[in-house]
């Protein structure tokens, strides 16, 4: 790491309706370092990184690359200045090959007979193979994206940056969908990239990952820079306290379980996708009152489809779903809600919320037919307001314009807290949590995990589906591991080690 600054932000400010996302932020990133951005949801981390990558322009302030002020009007301009970004949700064309995705927009051209231009895919594949060997990013350039795993897709995103000779690499929540073994491999790749002379900006909510790889860490709160810390000399507890403005307890008080009757029973469940491929293959399990049953698995192995089938969002091909012994397999979504199912979906924006409706409407969405929210079909807006204010306070939901803020304007983490608040308040016998803390800061994560334990202690049956293995191991009474659409293993959480769960998740170990 040199003393030369590759990136400098001077009084950078960005505003959106009702909120200041970044408020006169001053940062300087040294060439050849891993620089982490840490902060609560809505603190302005992703907005800051997006401005560096040309997705937004600052309202005030300067962005300097290698000492030169730049006005980046698009990601293409950022790429031209050797800046690359791996987004949390990959930007890949699923039916293209690895090589086609990497060269897209920067295709190598050769001419036949010196006249007719064609895309030189063979040359591209050769260069991609060389890059993948050089940086330990093993990929098959001819493989089709839809046929490769999540960790390999992530390598493709990294190779897209390296193919374009990026020197400043931005990683936004890069480990959110990986197994423990894949996380360790990725962190080593990030170290190797730094050691080869690249500069890394790492956005993550995982404090332990920052401790493992980062050199320095900037902490943001409500759009303002709080501090820049030397990671080696700062504990995770100190980082968390600076991030949320108070001490954060990492302990989860999980009393010994008191199991009751079976609330949910899934028998020989089969589900197909739109192409008639089996995505859930003969899955069976049950959940008792006062039990947290967690399904672990790498993204795309059928666990989300299990939850969607129970909630009624997708059809069941074969098998049965029983709630308190009653077959609900053919019930409508509304009927399942009224019978006692709450559902926090994986896709918070596409399924969980109406983005162009205000927060108070989204919070009361499942209550509006009930008294006091409506009477004889007439809605009572005052009750919507009172209810929304209570939930915002109890669940620490933050919105620039309060209860009437448009949900689209809120940060992803606050959108998630709104869904959790709405579903927990239903007081359902079966609570389904799918990726409940994905993308949340440590304070919000611990709050939601404690809410899940609270529901268990109230005698609710909880189905937890999470890609976060630490979360599964911390919360679950019983763990099921899925791979390739099948349930590989079901056991008491106390009987499984972290490594064993990881092996089942990757299909290395089978019951």
C-alpha positions in Angstrom: 0.0 0.0 0.0 1.4 3.4 -1.1 0.8 6.8 0.3 -0.6 7.9 -3.1 -4.3 8.5 -3.2 -6.2 6.9 -6.1 -9.6 8.3 -5.1 -10.5 11.4 -3.2 -14.0 12.7 -2.3 -14.2 16.3 -1.3 -17.4 17.6 0.4 -19.5 15.2 -1.7 -23.2 15.7 -1.2 -26.1 13.8 -2.8 -29.8 14.5 -2.1 -33.0 12.6 -2.9 -36.6 13.7 -2.1 -36.9 14.2 1.6 -33.4 12.9 2.5 -29.7 13.8 2.3 -28.0 10.5 1.3 -24.5 11.9 1.5 -23.7 15.1 3.5 -20.3 16.7 2.7 -18.4 13.5 2.8 -14.5 13.7 2.7 -12.6 10.5 2.0 -9.3 9.5 0.5 -8.5 6.0 -0.6 -4.8 4.9 -1.0 -3.6 3.0 -4.0 -3.3 -0.7 -3.2 -5.5 -0.8 -0.1 -8.7 -2.6 0.9 -10.9 0.2 2.1 -14.2 -0.8 3.7 -17.4 1.3 3.9 -19.6 0.5 6.9 -22.8 2.0 8.1 -26.4 1.4 9.0 -29.0 0.9 6.3 -29.7 4.2 4.6 -26.3 5.6 5.9 -25.3 6.4 2.3 -22.7 3.7 1.5 -24.1 2.4 -1.8 -25.0 6.0 -2.9 -21.4 7.0 -2.4 -20.0 4.0 -4.3 -22.6 4.6 -7.1 -21.3 8.1 -7.5 -17.7 6.8 -7.8 -19.0 4.4 -10.5 -20.8 7.1 -12.4 -24.4 5.9 -11.6 -25.2 9.2 -9.9 -23.7 12.6 -10.1 -23.0 14.5 -6.8 -25.1 17.6 -6.2 -22.1 19.2 -4.5 -18.4 18.4 -4.1 -15.6 16.8 -6.1 -14.6 13.3 -7.1 -10.9 13.1 -7.9 -9.2 10.0 -9.5 -5.4 10.1 -9.3 -5.6 13.8 -8.4 -7.8 14.7 -11.4 -11.3 16.0 -10.8 -13.8 13.9 -12.8 -17.5 14.4 -13.6 -18.6 10.8 -14.3 -21.8 10.8 -16.2 -22.2 7.1 -16.6 -20.6 3.7 -15.6 -19.1 3.6 -19.1 -17.1 6.8 -18.2 -16.1 5.2 -14.9 -14.8 2.1 -16.8 -12.9 4.3 -19.1 -11.0 5.6 -16.0 -10.2 2.1 -14.8 -13.0 1.8 -12.2 -15.1 -1.4 -11.9 -18.0 -2.5 -9.7 -19.4 -5.8 -8.7 -23.0 -5.2 -7.7 -24.8 -7.3 -5.0 -27.3 -8.4 -7.7 -25.2 -9.6 -10.6 -25.6 -7.9 -14.0 -25.3 -11.0 -16.3 -27.2 -12.3 -19.3 -28.3 -15.8 -18.3 -28.4 -17.4 -21.7 -25.0 -16.0 -22.8 -21.7 -17.7 -22.1 -19.1 -16.6 -19.6 -17.0 -15.1 -22.3 -19.9 -13.3 -24.0 -20.9 -11.7 -20.7 -17.3 -10.6 -20.0 -16.7 -8.9 -23.4 -20.2 -7.5 -23.8 -19.8 -3.9 -24.7 -16.1 -4.2 -25.3 -16.0 -7.0 -27.9 -12.6 -7.7 -29.5 -12.7 -7.4 -33.3 -10.6 -9.0 -35.9 -11.0 -8.7 -39.7 -11.3 -11.4 -42.2 -9.0 -10.7 -45.1 -8.3 -7.3 -43.5 -11.8 -6.1 -44.5 -14.7 -7.8 -42.8 -15.0 -7.3 -39.0 -16.1 -10.1 -36.7 -16.0 -10.6 -33.0 -12.9 -12.5 -32.0 -14.4 -14.9 -29.4 -11.5 -17.4 -29.6 -9.1 -14.6 -28.7 -11.4 -13.4 -25.9 -11.8 -16.9 -24.5 -8.0 -17.3 -24.5 -7.5 -14.0 -22.6 -10.2 -14.8 -20.1 -8.6 -18.2 -19.4 -5.3 -16.4 -18.8 -6.9 -13.8 -16.5 -8.7 -16.5 -14.5 -5.5 -18.4 -14.0 -3.6 -15.3 -13.1 -6.0 -14.3 -10.3 -7.3 -17.7 -9.2 -10.7 -17.1 -10.6 -11.4 -20.5 -12.3 -14.1 -20.3 -14.9 -14.9 -22.1 -18.2 -15.3 -19.3 -20.8 -17.7 -21.4 -22.8 -20.1 -22.2 -19.9 -23.6 -20.7 -20.1 -24.4 -18.4 -17.1 -27.7 -20.1 -16.2 -25.8 -23.4 -15.8 -23.2 -22.2 -13.3 -23.4 -21.6 -9.6 -23.6 -18.3 -7.8 -19.9 -18.2 -6.7 -18.8 -18.8 -10.3 -21.1 -16.0 -11.5 -19.4 -13.7 -9.1 -16.0 -14.6 -10.5 -17.4 -13.7 -13.9 -18.4 -10.3 -12.6 -14.9 -9.8 -11.2 -13.3 -10.9 -14.5 -15.5 -8.3 -16.3 -13.6 -5.7 -14.3 -10.2 -7.2 -14.8 -10.8 -7.7 -18.6 -11.2 -4.0 -18.8 -8.0 -3.4 -16.8 -9.8 -1.8 -13.8 -7.5 -0.6 -11.1 -10.2 0.5 -8.6 -12.6 -2.3 -7.8 -15.8 -1.8 -5.9 -17.5 -4.8 -4.2 -21.1 -4.3 -2.9 -22.0 -7.0 -0.4 -20.0 -9.6 -2.2 -20.5 -12.5 0.2 -24.3 -12.2 0.6 -25.1 -15.4 -1.3 -22.1 -17.6 -0.7 -21.4 -20.7 1.4 -18.7 -20.4 4.2 -16.2 -22.2 2.0 -16.9 -19.8 -0.9 -16.7 -16.8 1.3 -13.2 -17.8 2.5 -12.2 -18.3 -1.1 -13.5 -14.9 -2.2 -11.8 -13.1 0.7 -8.6 -14.7 -0.4 -9.2 -13.5 -4.0 -9.8 -9.9 -2.7 -6.5 -10.1 -0.8 -4.7 -11.4 -3.9 -6.2 -8.6 -6.0 -4.8 -6.1 -3.5 -1.4 -7.7 -3.4 -1.3 -7.5 -7.2 -1.7 -3.7 -7.0 -5.4 -3.3 -7.3 -7.3 -1.0 -4.9 -10.5 -2.4 -3.4 -13.6 -0.6 -1.9 -15.6 -3.1 0.1 -19.2 -2.5 1.1 -20.3 -5.1 3.7 -22.3 -5.4 6.8 -20.2 -8.3 8.1 -17.8 -6.9 10.6 -15.7 -10.1 10.8 -15.1 -9.9 7.1 -13.8 -6.3 7.4 -11.5 -7.5 10.2 -10.2 -10.3 8.0 -9.3 -8.3 4.9 -9.7 -4.5 5.2 -6.8 -2.1 5.9 -9.0 0.9 6.8 -12.7 1.4 7.3 -14.9 4.5 6.9 -18.0 4.6 9.0 -21.1 6.5 7.8 -24.2 7.5 9.7 -27.2 9.3 8.3 -25.1 10.4 5.3 -22.2 11.9 7.3 -18.7 10.5 7.8 -18.3 9.5 11.4 -14.7 8.2 11.4 -12.0 6.5 9.4 -10.4 3.6 11.4 -7.3 1.5 11.2 -9.0 -2.0 11.1 -6.1 -3.8 12.7 -6.3 -1.8 15.9 -10.1 -1.5 16.1 -12.4 -4.2 17.5 -15.7 -5.2 15.8 -17.5 -4.0 18.9 -16.0 -0.5 18.5 -17.0 -0.5 14.8 -20.5 -1.5 15.6 -20.8 1.1 18.4 -19.6 3.9 16.1 -21.9 2.7 13.3 -25.2 2.7 15.3 -24.2 5.3 17.9 -24.5 2.9 20.9 -23.1 -0.4 22.1 -24.4 -3.4 20.3 -24.9 -6.8 21.9 -24.0 -9.7 19.7 -25.5 -12.1 22.1 -28.8 -13.9 21.4 -30.8 -15.0 24.4 -32.2 -18.3 23.2 -33.9 -20.3 26.0 -34.2 -24.0 25.9 -37.1 -24.9 23.5 -40.5 -26.0 24.6 -42.0 -27.7 21.6 -45.8 -28.0 21.2 -48.0 -29.6 18.6 -47.1 -29.9 14.9 -48.2 -26.6 13.2 -46.9 -27.2 9.7 -46.4 -30.5 7.9 -45.0 -30.8 4.4 -45.4 -34.2 2.8 -43.5 -35.3 -0.3 -43.6 -31.9 -1.9 -42.8 -31.5 -5.7 -42.7 -28.1 -7.4 -41.8 -27.2 -11.0 -40.5 -24.0 -12.5 -41.9 -22.3 -15.6 -39.9 -24.6 -17.8 -41.3 -27.7 -16.1 -38.0 -28.4 -14.4 -38.4 -29.9 -10.9 -37.0 -27.4 -8.4 -38.4 -29.0 -5.2 -37.9 -32.8 -5.3 -39.8 -34.9 -2.8 -39.3 -32.7 0.3 -40.8 -33.5 3.6 -40.5 -32.0 7.1 -42.6 -30.6 10.0 -42.4 -27.7 12.4 -43.8 -27.6 15.9 -45.1 -24.8 17.9 -42.2 -23.1 19.7 -39.7 -24.4 17.1 -37.4 -22.6 14.6 -36.8 -24.9 11.6 -34.1 -23.4 9.4 -33.5 -24.5 5.8 -29.9 -23.8 4.7 -28.7 -24.0 1.2 -26.9 -22.1 -1.6 -29.1 -19.8 -3.6 -31.1 -21.6 -6.3 -31.4 -25.0 -4.6 -35.2 -25.0 -4.1 -35.5 -23.6 -0.6 -37.2 -20.3 -1.7 -39.6 -22.3 -3.8 -40.5 -24.4 -0.7 -41.5 -21.2 1.1 -43.4 -19.8 -1.9 -45.3 -23.1 -2.1 -46.3 -22.9 1.6 -47.4 -19.3 1.2 -49.4 -20.1 -1.9 -47.3 -18.0 -4.4 -46.5 -21.0 -6.6 -48.4 -24.1 -7.4 -47.6 -27.5 -6.0 -47.2 -30.4 -8.6 -47.4 -33.2 -6.0 -47.5 -33.5 -2.3 -49.4 -31.9 0.5 -49.1 -28.9 2.9 -50.9 -29.2 6.2 -51.5 -26.4 8.7 -52.7 -27.7 12.1 -53.6 -30.9 10.3 -55.8 -29.3 7.6 -54.7 -29.7 4.0 -54.2 -26.1 2.7 -52.4 -27.1 -0.6 -55.1 -25.6 -2.8 -56.0 -22.6 -0.6 -55.6 -19.1 -2.0 -53.0 -16.8 -0.7 -55.7 -14.7 1.1 -57.1 -17.9 2.7 -53.7 -18.9 4.0 -53.2 -15.5 5.5 -56.5 -15.6 7.3 -55.8 -19.2 8.5 -52.6 -18.0 10.2 -49.5 -17.7 7.9 -47.2 -14.7 7.9 -44.6 -14.4 5.2 -41.5 -12.3 4.9 -40.4 -13.0 1.2 -37.0 -13.0 -0.3 -37.9 -10.4 -2.9 -38.8 -7.5 -0.7 -39.5 -5.1 -3.6 -41.2 -7.4 -6.1 -43.4 -9.3 -3.7 -43.2 -7.8 -0.2 -44.2 -4.2 -0.9 -46.1 -1.8 -3.2 -43.2 0.6 -3.9 -45.4 3.4 -5.2 -47.6 3.4 -2.2 -46.8 5.3 1.1 -45.4 3.5 4.1 -48.6 3.7 6.1 -50.5 1.9 3.4 -47.9 -0.9 3.2 -47.8 -1.4 6.9 -51.6 -1.7 7.2 -52.0 -3.7 3.9 -53.1 -6.9 5.7 -55.3 -5.1 8.3 -57.3 -2.6 6.2 -60.5 -4.8 6.2 -60.5 -5.0 10.0 -61.8 -2.6 12.6 -60.6 0.1 13.4 -59.0 0.5 10.0 -62.3 0.4 8.2 -66.0 0.3 9.1 -68.6 -0.9 6.7 -66.1 -0.7 3.8 -65.0 2.9 4.6 -61.3 3.3 5.4 -60.2 5.3 8.4 -56.9 7.2 7.4 -56.4 8.3 11.0 -56.0 4.7 12.2 -53.5 4.1 9.3 -51.4 6.9 10.7 -51.6 5.8 14.3 -50.7 2.3 13.4 -47.8 3.3 11.1 -46.3 5.6 13.8 -46.4 2.9 16.4 -44.7 0.4 14.1 -42.1 2.9 13.0 -41.1 3.5 16.6 -41.2 -0.2 17.7 -39.3 -1.5 14.8 -37.0 1.5 14.2 -38.2 2.1 10.6 -36.7 5.3 9.2 -38.2 7.3 6.3 -37.3 10.8 5.2 -41.0 11.9 5.1 -42.3 9.8 8.0 -45.4 7.6 7.6 -46.4 9.1 4.3 -43.0 8.6 2.6 -43.3 6.7 -0.6 -41.9 3.2 0.1 -39.7 3.4 -3.0 -37.7 6.3 -1.5 -36.7 4.2 1.6 -33.5 2.3 1.9 -33.6 -1.5 1.3 -33.0 -2.1 5.0 -35.8 0.1 6.1 -38.1 -1.5 3.5 -37.2 -4.9 5.1 -37.9 -3.7 8.6 -41.4 -2.5 7.4 -42.2 -6.0 6.0 -41.0 -7.7 9.2 -43.1 -5.3 11.3 -46.2 -5.9 9.2 -45.9 -9.7 9.2 -45.0 -10.1 12.9 -48.0 -7.9 13.9 -50.3 -10.4 12.2 -49.7 -12.7 15.2 -49.9 -15.8 12.9 -49.2 -19.3 14.1 -46.8 -20.0 11.3 -44.1 -17.3 10.6 -42.0 -17.7 7.4 -38.8 -15.7 7.2 -36.9 -15.8 3.9 -33.5 -14.0 4.0 -34.9 -11.7 6.8 -31.6 -9.9 7.5 -30.1 -9.8 4.0 -28.4 -6.5 3.4 -29.1 -5.2 6.9 -26.7 -3.5 9.2 -25.6 -5.2 12.5 -28.0 -3.3 14.7 -31.1 -4.1 12.5 -29.8 -7.7 12.0 -29.6 -8.3 15.8 -33.0 -6.7 16.3 -34.7 -9.0 13.7 -33.0 -12.1 15.0 -34.2 -11.3 18.5 -37.7 -10.8 17.0 -37.5 -14.3 15.5 -36.6 -15.8 18.9 -39.4 -13.8 20.5 -41.9 -15.4 18.1 -40.5 -18.8 19.0 -41.0 -18.0 22.7 -44.6 -17.0 22.1 -45.2 -20.5 20.7 -45.1 -19.7 17.1 -43.8 -22.2 14.5 -41.0 -20.5 12.6 -39.6 -21.4 9.2 -36.3 -19.6 8.6 -34.6 -19.7 5.2 -31.3 -18.0 5.1 -28.1 -18.0 3.1 -26.3 -16.7 6.2 -25.0 -19.9 7.9 -24.1 -18.0 11.1 -27.7 -17.0 11.3 -29.0 -20.5 10.8 -26.6 -21.9 13.4 -27.5 -19.1 15.9 -31.3 -19.3 15.6 -32.3 -22.8 14.6 -33.6 -25.6 16.8 -33.7 -27.9 13.8 -31.8 -27.6 10.5 -32.6 -28.9 7.1 -30.1 -28.6 4.3 -31.2 -28.5 0.6 -29.1 -29.2 -2.5 -30.4 -29.7 -6.0 -34.0 -29.4 -4.9 -33.8 -32.2 -2.4 -33.5 -32.2 1.4 -30.1 -33.6 2.1 -30.2 -33.7 5.8 -32.5 -32.9 8.7 -31.0 -32.8 12.2 -31.1 -31.0 15.5 -28.9 -27.9 15.3 -26.7 -29.1 18.2 -25.8 -32.2 16.2 -24.3 -30.3 13.2 -21.1 -28.4 12.8 -20.6 -25.4 10.6 -18.3 -27.3 8.3 -20.8 -30.2 8.0 -23.7 -27.9 7.0 -21.4 -26.2 4.5 -20.6 -29.6 2.9 -24.2 -30.6 2.7 -25.0 -27.2 1.1 -22.4 -27.8 -1.6 -23.5 -31.4 -2.3 -20.2 -32.7 -1.1 -21.8 -34.6 1.7 -25.1 -36.4 1.4 -27.3 -38.1 4.0 
